[in-house]
Amino acid sequence: MNHPRFLRLAVLAACLAFTSLACAVTGILPTKEPSVPAALPPGVPPTPESPKPEGLNFFMLDDLESYKGILNLTLQGQNQNGESVTRTLELVNEAIKSQNARHVSIRGDAINPGSDNGPTELFVMGEKTYIYTSISSAKPCFILSTGPGNFSNTAYERFTDLFSQLATGDLIAEGEKVNDVSSNHFALGGAQFLFGSPTLQEGEIWLAQEGGYPVRFIGKAEGVFSLSSETITGSVHWEYNLLDVNRLAGISLPQACIDEENIGADIPILPDATDQTTYGGAINYNSPTAPAAAADFYRAQLPANGWELANETASPPVFILSARKGDRSLQVNIGPGLENGCTILITPGL
């Protein structure tokens, strides 16, 4: 399984409302016309200019060991019903490359107009992915075992669902200290919005002197914007800051995800398990092990983990085992899988 690609699909599935922004009407912000420099007197050498990078994108962050990026966007105007509205979006992206750790958080009523149900968050910790949403208070965390893969910021970076083809304009200043990073300060020369068709824009961008990645990015635009099911005519303001460059200490899971994982800590899992998911205490996974051999594994390993076998129903290749441990109970459902393997569903409380 392609790890980064699979997790990007997980982001899209978990944050469908957010990614719909990328499917909205596309608008091109005007690019500044280049000025013609005045002719120099004969014999006078030209003053060297600082380079102006073009085609800027946020994928340059791949070379960083760690960072925390925060984008805040506010849109004000009238919607298609003539109502005055203000919509907000906050996007947080944290990464620690050496730990293969990633956190993406999306919140704001721009996702679901008229309400803010809290953030939808995705955590990548090694070979596991955790999707957390506060919308479901009873079962807020979903866990996937995605297997090893190459860590890449580009697979999770969502800022490009909002902006693309950033281009710098005039150099304003060199060597400014911004978010503890020495940066060159440029006017924004052009950009493409993927959620509207602006008619007026201005902005500034700070690029790291070493690495060329965006450290700070601010601006505003006016026009027609499509957010989710709502079309708004008005203005948008945004501010992006890259923080803790190569200094981010750690990424912590929500307690609900820790609790979800601990529920199954004493439930045996076949060593060759693949595609494992955990939700609401239920565990589902696939294995190349044959169903009969998987049943033998659970007959031996459940008692070894303190469970008492209570009942078994067998109609090969289907096996159903139930077990108890104190006031807890579970049921192991084993059925045929691909290529003589098996699929297993373990449910609590049955």
N, C-alpha and C positions, 0 to 999 in steps of 0.2 A: 504493500500500500504506500502510495506517495504521501508522506506525512504532512508537509506543508500544504499541498493541494487539498487533502482531506480536511484539514482543519480550517482552511479558508471556506470550504463548503459548510462546515459546522458554524462558522461565523455568520454566513449568509442565511442559514436556516434559523439560527437563534435570533438574528437581528433583522428579520425580513423587512420590517417597517423602515429601518434605517437605510438598508441598501436600496430601497425603492427610490431614495433620493437620486441615486446614480442613474435611474431610468427616466428621470424627468427631462423636461425640455432643455436642450443644450444651448448655451449662449456664449458668444465670444466677446470678451472684453477688448476694447480697442488697444492696439499696440502703438506706442508713441513713435511718431515719425522721426527718423534720425536727423539730427541737425548737421548742416554743412559747416565744417570748421573754416575759420578765416585763414587766408593765405599768410604764411610767415615771410618776413623779409629774407632776402637772399643771404645764405650763410648761417642762418639761425637754425639750430637743430630742433626738431619737435620734442616736446616734453612727453616722456613715456606715460601711457595711460594704464591704469589698473584694468585687468581683464574683467569683462562682463559676461559671466556664464549665461548660457541660454538653455532652453529646454529643461529648466530646473524641475526636479521632482524630489519626493521624500524618500526614495529608495536608497539614497546615499547613506542612510543610517545603518546599513548592513555592516559597515566597518567599525561601528562603535561597540564597545564591550557592554555598556548599559546606558540607559537613559529613561526619562519620563517626558512624554510629549502631551500637552494639554491644548485643545482647541475649544474655544468658546465662540458661539455664533448666536447673534440675536437678529431676528427679522421682525420688522414692524410695518404695518400698513392695513389695507382693506382686503378681506377675502372675497371670494366669488359671490358671497351673499350680502356684500356691502357692510359687513361688520368690521369694526376696528379691532385688530388683534396684535398680540406680541407673542412670538414663538421663540423658544430657545433650544439650543443643542449644545451639550458638552460631550466631548470625545477625549478620553484619556487612553494613552498607549504607553505601557511600561515594558521594558525588556532587559533581561540579563543573559547575555549570550553564553557565558561559561556554565551557567546553571540550566541552560535550555528552558528558561522560565519566561513567560509572557503573560501580560494582563491587558485586556482591552475592556473599557467601560463606556457605555453609551447611555445617555439619559437626556431628558428634556421633552417638553410637550410638542416639539416639532415632529417627533416620531408618532405620537398619538394626539392630534390636536385637541386642546381643551383639558388635558389631564397629564400629570406627571406621576406615573406609577413607580418611580424609582428606577435605578439603573438595570440594564441587562449587561452582564459581565461574562467574559470568557477568560479562563486561566489555563495556561499550558505549563505543566510541571513535569519535565522529563517526558515519559511515555504516556502520561495521562492528561486528559483535557476535562475541565470542569466548566459547565455552563450554569450560571447563577442568575436568577431573576427574582426580585422582591414581589412581583405580581402574585406569585403563588406562595403564600406564607406557610402552607402545610408541607409542600415538597418543593423547595426553591432550588435544589441543586441536582444536576444531571451529570454523571461521570462517564467518560468514554476512555477506554484503553486503546490508544492509537498506535502503539509500537514505536520503535526508534525511527528517527529521520534526521535530515540535515536541518539545522536551525537557520531560518532565514526571516529577517524582518519583513521582506517584501510579501510574504505569504499572508501577513496579518495586517499590514499597514492600510488603514481605512481613510486616511486624509485624502487620498486620490479619488475617493468616491465623491468628493466635493470640489476639489480644485485639480487642474492639470495644466500642463504647458505653461508653467510660470516662467516669466522672462524678466530680467532686471533691466531697469532704465539707467538714469544718471547715477553715478557714484556720489553719495552725500558725504561720507566720511570713512576713513580707514582706521582700523585698530580700536574700535569701540569695544568696551567690556560689557557684554550683554549676557545675562544668565551665567556669569563666570566664564564666558568663552570669548576670546579675542575675535572680533567680527568686523567685516566690512559692511557698511550701511548703504543700501541702494534704494532709489525710488522703484516702485513696481512698474515695469515697462509693459506688461501684458499678462493676461491669464485667461483661462477658460473655466467657466462655471459649469457644473454638471447638474445643477438644480434650478436653473432659471435663465433668463435672457436680460441681463442688465443693460441699461442705457448710459450709465455714468459710473465711473470707478476711479478710485485713487487708493494708493497703498504704499507700504514700505516693507522692505525685507532685509534681514541681517543674515549674512552668510559667514560661517566659520572660516577664518583665514587658513586654518589647516583642516582640510577635508571637504570644504565647500558646502556642507550641509546647512539647511535652514535652522537658525537658532531662534529667530523671532519673525513673525509675519503678521502685519496688521493691515486693515483696509476697510473700505465700505463701497457699496454699489447701490444703484437704484434701478428698479425695473420690475419685471414680472417674474415671480418665483413659484415653483411648484414643489410643495412639500407634502408628501403622502397624498391624501385625497383633497388637499386644500391648495388653491391657487391664490397667491397674495401679490398685490401690487403695492410696492412701497420700497423700503430700504433695508439693507442687510449690513451689519457690522461684524467683523470677526477679529479674533486675536489668538495667535498660536505662539506658545512658548515651549522651547526644549530645555528641560531642567535636568540636573544631576547627571550631566554627561560623564560617563565612565565612573560615576560615584554612587550609583543606586545600590543600596545595601541589600535589599531583599524584597520579595513579593509575597504577601501573606494571603492565604485562602480565607474565605468567609467561614465562620464557625459552622454554618449549616452544611458546608461541603465536607468539613472535617468530621462532623457527626455522621453524615451519610456514609463516608468511607469506613468509619469505625464500626458501623452496624454489621458489616460483613467481615470483620477482622478475624473471626474464629470460624468462618465458613470455608472449607477447602475448595480450591480451584485447581483444575487440571494444569500441570506445568506447561502444556503446549497450547493453552487457551489463546484465542485471537478474537478481535472485535468485541471486547468485553464492554458492557454498559451497566451502570448502576443507577437506579432511580427509585425513590420511595422504599428502599430496602430490598428491592428485587434486583437480581443479578442475571444477566443474559450473556452468553458467549458461545462461540463456535470452537471446535477442536477437531484435529485429524484423527483422534482416537475413536475407535469403533464404539457404538453404543453399549454393547455388552461389557467391554473393557472399562468404559466410563462408569457403568453401574458397579462393577467390582471395586473401582477406585473409591466410590462414595460409601460402599458397604464397609470398607476398611478405614477410611479417613474421617468419616463423621464421628464414630466412637473415639478415634484418636484425638479429636478436638473437643471431646467432652459431650458430644451429642449422643442421645439414646435413640436407636432406630425403633420406630413405632409401627410402621406398616410398609409393605411393598406390593405394588401391582406390576406385573410383567406381562407384556405381550410383544416379544421381540419383533422389531428393533426398538420398541417403546418401553421405557422403564420409569416408574414413578415411586420414589422413596419419600417417606415422611419421617421426621425426627423431632425430638424435644430436648430442651436444655433449660431446666428451671421453669420459668413462666413463659419461655419463648418456644416457638415451633416454626418449622419450615417444611417446604415440600420441594424436592428435586425432581424436575421433569426432564427426562433424557429422550431425545428422538433422533432420527436419522438426519445427517447433514450432507454436505457435498463430498463426493469422492470417498464414500465409505466412512466418512467421519461422523460427527454428531453435533447436535445443537442442544444447549442446556439452558433451562430457565429455572432459577431458584427463587421461590416466593416465600415471604415470611407470613406467619400468622394463620396458616391454613391447617 
